[in-house]
Amino acid sequence: MAGVGVTWYTWLEQGRDINVSGQVLEAICRALLLDASERAHVMNLAGVEDHDHGVVRECAALSPSVQVILDQLGPFPATVVNARFDHLAYNRAYGRLASDLDLVPMEDRNTLWLGFTDPAWRRSMVEWEDSMARMVAQYRLNMADHVGEPSWKELVRRLSEASPEFVDMWSRRDVQGAENRTKLVLNDHVGLLRVHYSSYWLGPRLGPRLVVYTPLDDETRRRLEKLALVQGAMDFGGDGDGVDGEGDGGDGDGEAEAGRN
C-alpha cells in the first residue's frame, strides 16, 4: 500500500542504516493510518523534517475561542489561515463551500494546493486565474520571511510537480501583499455567491488571520442562509436537495460560466 518493497520495509523496521526520504515515510504513515502524533513521532525517529507537523502545532496553538467565533459567524463562511495559506480552523459554511474540507488530509488543507489540484475547488473559483495568480504572488512575498523553513520550499516542489499552471505563475516572480477584495464563488447547491473577502490578523502581521466572506447583496445573503440549511440536512445524512428556499442558483450559474470564460 505504501509502494515500498517488503525487504526494504523489513530493514526499516530493523533500524538498519538505510536512506529514508520524507516522501516514503509519508506514504508509510498513510498506509498505517497513523494519527498526527504518531506521524510526528515516526518523522522524529527517522530524523526527517516533518512538514505537516508545523501545521499541527499551529492548529493546536489556536485558542478554543477562535473556533467559537468562527461558528458564530455562520452562515457566513470563515476560516483561519496562516501565511502559507494552510487552513488551521474553519466553520461549517466554509468547510462545505467548495467540497468537504473535513475529508481532505491535513497536509492538503491549503488554498494553493486545493486551487491547483482539486477540481471542485477550481470549479468554485469563478475568477480562478486571477485569484490563483494573486495567491502565488502573495506566497512569494510571504516566503521571504520563511526562507529557512523547509515546508515552504516543499510546498513549491509539490505544486511544481502537480501543476504546470503553478510553474507558469511562479516563474513570473510577481509579489503582492494580502488585500481585502470581492470574490465570486460558485456553489453546487445554491449557485453564484458574490462576497467581500476580509482579513483580520490574530497576531503579528504575517501570522494567522481570520478570513470572512460577507455577502455583497441580499440575494447572496439568502443563498448563504439556504446553504446553511443544505449543510445541516447533509449532516443528518441527506443530500440537501430537498431544502426549500429562495436563491436556488438560477441565472447565477450562467453568470459564473460567463465570468470563467
N, C-alpha and C positions, 0 to 999 in steps of 0.2 A: 504493500500500500504506500510506503514511503519512497519507493523507487530505488532502493539500495539492495545490494546482494546480501544473501544470508551470511556468507563468510565475513564480509566486511562488518556487518552488524554485530556478529559474534565477537569480532575483535574489539569493536567499540564497547560492548558490554564488559569485556575482559580488561578494559583500560589499557589496551596496547597503544604504542606510540604511533598513531596514525593522524593524518591531517583531516580535520573535520571542518567543513565550511558551515557558515551560518545558514545557508540555504538548505543544506542537507538536514541540519538539526531542526529547522523549521518544519520540514516535511515529516520527520520522525515524531515531533511533538504533536502535529496534527493527526498523524496516523494513530497515535496512542491516546488521543483525546485528552491531552493534559490541560489543566486549567492554568490561569495566568501565573499563579505562584509556583506550580510545578515546572512550568515552562521556563520561568526565570531561574529556577534552581539548576535545571539542565544546562542552560546557557552559561551560568556562573561556573559550574563544574568543568565545562569544556573550555573556559577562558575565551568565550566568543561574545562580542558586543551584542547585547540584546536590544535591537532597535525598537521593539514594541514595548519593552518594559518601561521606558521613559513615559510612554502614553499611559500605561497602567498607573504609574506613580502620580502623574498629573491628575488623572481621574480621581484617585484616592485622596489627593490633596484638596479637592474642592470641598467647600463647606456643604453639609447637608441642606442648608438653607437655599443653596443655589438651585437644587432640584425643585424645592418648594416654589421658588419664584418662577421657574420655567413652567411648572404645571399650572400655576395661577394665571399665566399669560395666555393659556388656551382660551379660545380656539385659534389664537394667532400662533403660527409656527415660530419656535425659538430654539436656539442651540447655543452651546458654549464651545468655541473653537480656540485652538492655540495658534501660534504664528505659522505653524506648518500646515494649517487647515485640518488638523485632526479634530474629530468631534469627541469632546470629553463628556458631554451631557446634552440631553435634548428632551423636549416634551413630545407627547404623542402626536401632536399636529405636525411637527417637523419630521419625526421618525417615519411617518407614513406619507409624506408629501410626494415623494418620487417612487419609492419602494419601501419595503420593511427594513429599516436600518438595524433593527434588533437581530436580524438574520445574517447580517454582514459581520465577518470576523473583525475583531477589534483593530487589527493592524491595517485593515482596509477601510475603516470608517474615516476616510479622508476625502475632502471635497475634490481635490485634484485627481486622486486615484479614481474615484467614482465617476467624475465627469468625463474622464478619458476612456474608461474601461467598462462602465456599466450602461447598457443600452437604455434601461429605464430612466436613469438619471439624465442621460444625454437627451432623451426624448422630452423630459420635463423642462429642460432649459431652452426656452424658445429662442433666445439670443445666445445660442451656445458658443459660437466662435468668439464673439466679443467678450462674453463672460469668462471663458477659459483663458483667453489672451491676457485679460486683466489679472486673473489669479496667478498665472505663470509669472507675470511681471512683478506682482507683489511678493511671490515666493522668492524670486531672485533678490529683491531688495531685503527681505527679512533674513535671508540666508547669510548675508554679510555679517550679521551679529552671531552666527552659529557655525562659523567655518570649521571649528574644531570638533563638531558633533557629527559622528558618522551617520546618524539616522537621516540627516538632511541629504547627504550625498547618496545614501541608499535609496531614498525615495526618487531622486533624479534618475538613478540607474534603473530602477524598476519601471518607471514611466517611460524611459527611453527604449527599453526592451518591448514594452507593451503597446506603445502608441507612436507611430510616425508623425502624427499631428503634434504631439507634445514636443518631439525633437525639433520640428519646424519652428514652433513658438519659442522654445528655449534658445534656439540659435539666433533669434532676433536680439537677444540681450537687452530687452526692454526692462525698465524698472518703474514701479508705481506704488505709491502708498495706498493704504486702505481708505475707502471713502464710502459715505452713505449715498445710496442711489436707488433708482426704481428698477424693478425686475418684472419680467413676465414669466410665469410658471404655469406649465400645462399639467393638470392633474387628471388621471384616468377617470375619476369618478365625478368631478364637478366642472371640469373644463378649465378655461383660461382664468388665471388669477393675476391681477395687477396689484403689486405690493411695493411698499417702500422698505428698503433694506437698511436697517440702522444698527450701528455697533456701539457697545458700551463696555469699556475696558474694566476688568475686575482688579487690575493691579498695574504694574509697570506697562508702559505704552505698548510694547511688543509681546506682552504676556497674554493670558487667556482673555477673551472678550465675549460678551453676551451679544448675540445677533438675533434681532427680532424682525419678522416680516409683518408689517401692518398694512391693512387694505387701503388702496388709493381711492376706492369708490364704494358705493352702497352695494352694488352687485357682487363685488369681491367679498365684502363682509358677509353677505348672505351665503355665498358659496363656501366660505370658510366655516360658517356655522353649520351648514349642511354636511360638510366634510367631517366635522366632529361627530355628527350623528352616524355617518357611514362608518367611521373608525370604531365607534362604540359598538355598532352592530357586528363588525368584524371581530372584535374582541370576544364576542359571545358566540363565535362560530359561524356567523353569517357572511355573505359576500358583500353586503351593503347595498345591493341593487334595489332592494325593496324600500329604501328610505325615501320618504316624500319630502319635498322642499323645493323652494324656488332656486333658480340658478343651476340647471342640470347640464350645463356645458353649452348647449345651443350653438350660437354663432361664434362662441369663444374658440371652438376647435378650428373653425375656418380661419379666424384671425391669427391663431397660433401658427397654422400652416403657412399663412402669408408672411408672418414675421420670420419664420425659419428659412424661407427661400430667398 
